[in-house]
């Protein structure tokens, strides 16, 4: 896992983080991780797999349709382009 160092964090912010962590019953480090996780990966973000699943269902695709598409798919490896 990655590690992050935050330099020049003012004392008031550090105290506020410690208080917030105590209110949530976790360490300051765990609180900072939670804050960063919420900021970087919000709950309402688009999840590609879920969006594609929903699109297929709205289009009326069934598991049998997907199986038929997989059966008909060309399984040969793609050939690299030749620029000469």
C-alpha positions as CSV (number, residue, x, y, z in Angstrom):
1,X,0.0,0.0,0.0
2,X,1.0,3.5,-0.6
3,X,2.1,5.9,2.1
4,X,1.6,9.7,2.2
5,X,3.4,12.3,4.3
6,X,1.7,15.6,4.9
7,X,4.1,18.4,5.7
8,X,3.3,21.8,7.2
9,X,-0.1,20.9,8.5
10,X,-1.1,23.6,10.9
11,X,-1.7,22.8,14.5
12,X,-5.4,23.8,14.5
13,X,-6.1,21.4,11.6
14,X,-4.2,18.6,13.3
15,X,-6.2,19.2,16.5
16,X,-9.5,19.2,14.5
17,X,-8.6,15.9,12.9
18,X,-7.8,14.4,16.2
19,X,-11.1,15.5,17.6
20,X,-13.0,14.3,14.6
21,X,-11.2,10.9,14.9
22,X,-12.1,10.6,18.5
23,X,-15.8,11.4,17.7
24,X,-15.8,8.6,15.2
25,X,-13.9,6.2,17.5
26,X,-10.8,5.7,15.4
27,X,-7.2,6.9,15.2
28,X,-6.2,10.1,13.6
29,X,-4.5,8.2,10.8
30,X,-7.7,6.1,10.2
31,X,-9.8,9.3,10.1
32,X,-7.5,10.9,7.5
33,X,-7.7,7.7,5.4
34,X,-11.5,7.8,5.6
35,X,-11.6,11.5,4.6
36,X,-9.3,10.9,1.6
37,X,-11.3,7.8,0.6
38,X,-14.6,9.8,0.7
39,X,-13.1,12.7,-1.3
40,X,-11.3,10.6,-3.9
41,X,-14.0,7.8,-4.3
42,X,-17.4,9.2,-3.6
43,X,-20.3,6.8,-3.2
44,X,-22.3,8.3,-6.1
45,X,-19.5,7.8,-8.6
46,X,-20.2,5.9,-11.8
47,X,-19.3,2.3,-11.6
48,X,-18.7,1.0,-15.1
49,X,-19.6,-2.7,-14.5
50,X,-22.9,-1.7,-12.8
51,X,-23.7,0.8,-15.5
52,X,-23.1,-1.8,-18.3
53,X,-25.2,-4.4,-16.4
54,X,-28.0,-1.9,-16.1
55,X,-27.8,-0.9,-19.8
56,X,-27.9,-4.6,-20.8
57,X,-31.0,-5.2,-18.7
58,X,-32.8,-2.1,-20.0
59,X,-32.0,-3.3,-23.5
60,X,-33.7,-6.6,-22.6
61,X,-30.6,-8.8,-22.9
62,X,-30.8,-12.1,-21.1
63,X,-28.1,-14.5,-20.0
64,X,-29.0,-16.6,-23.1
65,X,-28.3,-13.6,-25.3
66,X,-24.9,-13.0,-23.7
67,X,-24.1,-16.7,-24.1
68,X,-25.0,-16.5,-27.8
69,X,-22.8,-13.4,-28.3
70,X,-19.8,-15.2,-26.5
71,X,-20.4,-18.3,-28.7
72,X,-20.3,-16.2,-32.0
73,X,-17.3,-14.1,-30.9
74,X,-14.1,-14.5,-33.0
75,X,-11.5,-16.0,-30.6
76,X,-8.5,-15.6,-32.9
77,X,-5.9,-13.2,-31.5
78,X,-5.8,-9.8,-33.2
79,X,-3.0,-9.3,-35.7
80,X,-0.7,-6.3,-35.2
81,X,-1.0,-3.5,-37.8
82,X,1.7,-3.4,-40.4
83,X,2.8,0.1,-41.4
84,X,5.1,-1.0,-44.2
